[in-house]
Amino acid sequence: MSVSAFNRRWAAVILEALTRHGVRHVCIAPGSRSTPLTLAAAENPAFIHHTHFDERGLGHLALGLAKVSQQPVAVIVTSGTAVANLYPALIEAGLTGEKLILLTADRPPELIDCGANQAIRQAGMFASHPSQTLSLPRPTQDIPARWLVSTIDNALAMLHAGALHINCPFAEPLYGDMNDTGLVWQQRLGDWWQDEKPWLREARRLESDKQRDWFFWRQKRGVVVAGRMSAEEGKKVAQWAQTLGWPLIGDVLSQTGQPLPCADLWLGNAKAVTELQQAQIVVQLGSSLTGKRLLQWQATCEPEEYWVIDNIEGRLDPAHHRGRRLVAKIADWLEMHPAEKRKPWCVEIPRLAELAWQRVVAQRDTFGEAQLAHRIRDYLPEQGQLFVGNSLVVRLIDALSQLPAGYPVYSNRGASGIDGLLSTAAGVQRASAKSTLAIVGDLSALYDLNALALLRQVSAPFVLIV
């Protein structure tokens, strides 16, 4: 029996199973222990392959690919500390909902906790941060292939958002010519190899039902708060709020066009806060709000009802309002809860927003970070996209700029770390093939200088502002 040949057949089942769940992008780091997974990925024509020598950057590259493609992205790394380097991207995905499938090669069980080289306790090393974890056994023909494929299918069916960590131990030898070892084992999956469907198909529905009292609440005084969402959803939310006559406070990542710009400025005005206190319901669509004054107002507002709608599970409301947490795709939720044409009830806020905007415009011609943030709209590539870094830059753009409605904006605003930003931007560009403007801080750039290797070959112009 050839151990290396069966390792490859075992890995081939894993990688083929991923294709049945929409995985097209595979990000691969160098390493010996991951050879069976790497070869299986390379031999599968369904995949687009991405390579990078830095596992931390590779994880963020996958994150960027997943943000744009809206499909799960696989990552293959070798054993040891290479696995630990995926932690930041995994944490971010858990908070922002991108699906990452981390295939981490490992030493077999007999080499763990005995002083063997490059052998650490990988199973469970990410604690509670992955949405799902799966520790596979060492490849053996004693375990039927249908167990392996159905186990992968089950884990992916349970993955609503975030990361799936699949730990894959492989024994040596890892290299060698292919032979018939394990061929019969593999062929027992029959015509599954020619099919396009999962071996095990599971139906899992998490989305909330239609709120039967919506027709009552849409006649009340409401406020719409727009957090992170897609460009298409942003345009729909803007139209929905306008039809209702409700003020829309749009985050920089909302892609709504921010009809009331400079919210972080005018929310400091007592007249605006007083008017917002008249709201009977606040509907927040999308999470990860940026502006400090918006978060301060959100923490102190006390409407009769506070609804949070997002496709990600969890409370997503640090102020713990009394209300409803509705798990749904924003576009689907809007379709189930149509707007009714009503006159705007806010009078003072549009005036204050215009005054704040004019004040910012009056100071745009001097040089500085704030002025650049305000003018960022002038530099956006046509039919392109914007990637915004963390820390100060995203707050300045949120407070001082007004981005076009429906223009794609991406960022890592889950854990809001400054690591991996250039790598994420590279993934965003690769998945979309669009012209990209990225703006990050100087420390963020220094943290991820290795990512410049990912930008050597781009399919469209990529401009980086540091």
Order of alpha helices (4+ residues) and beta strands (2+ residues): alpha-beta-alpha-beta-alpha-beta-alpha-alpha-beta-beta-alpha-beta-alpha-alpha-beta-alpha-beta-alpha-alpha-beta-alpha-beta-beta-alpha-alpha-alpha-beta-alpha-beta-alpha-beta-alpha-beta
